């Protein structure tokens, strides 16, 4: 066996060892747990097609952006986002192409930001509050115009 053949086999063995890839090893795969809390607590939170009550944790895919909607009776709805970001740790995989592809396909090459989300809901405006009463003004009195209706009179009577 030649030296070049041995080097090729050694590199192939290293590629297999690094197949889990750097970003996947560091970030822990294509899923990430995100903590969501609201003020006040007990709000219904919808994210990624799932519904939960705050405070809660949810596991999401790293390679997607998410819209987070929090609602609670008596409070205005609050909407925010969780964004998927490219992890620069994935650049280390460029030494071996296979791990780089694995990181990108599995989602391990991304991370979600923020990983802890605090949402504040504002109290809703009260619709049953006493409204100030406006007294109607009396209609103005208009004196009759003696020439009203004369616009159709002929200037030359028959």
HELIX and SHEET records of a PDB file:
HELIX    1   1 UNK A    3  UNK A   17  1                                  15    
HELIX    2   2 UNK A   18  UNK A   20  5                                   3    
HELIX    3   3 UNK A   22  UNK A   27  1                                   6    
HELIX    4   4 UNK A   88  UNK A   95  5                                   8    
HELIX    5   5 UNK A   97  UNK A  106  1                                  10    
HELIX    6   6 UNK A  150  UNK A  152  5                                   3    
SHEET    1   A 3 UNK A  56  UNK A  61  0                                        
SHEET    2   A 3 UNK A  31  UNK A  39 -1                                        
SHEET    3   A 3 UNK A 116  UNK A 120  1                                        
SHEET    1   B 5 UNK A  50  UNK A  53  0                                        
SHEET    2   B 5 UNK A  44  UNK A  47 -1                                        
SHEET    3   B 5 UNK A  66  UNK A  71 -1                                        
SHEET    4   B 5 UNK A  78  UNK A  86 -1                                        
SHEET    5   B 5 UNK A 110  UNK A 113 -1                                        
END                                                                             
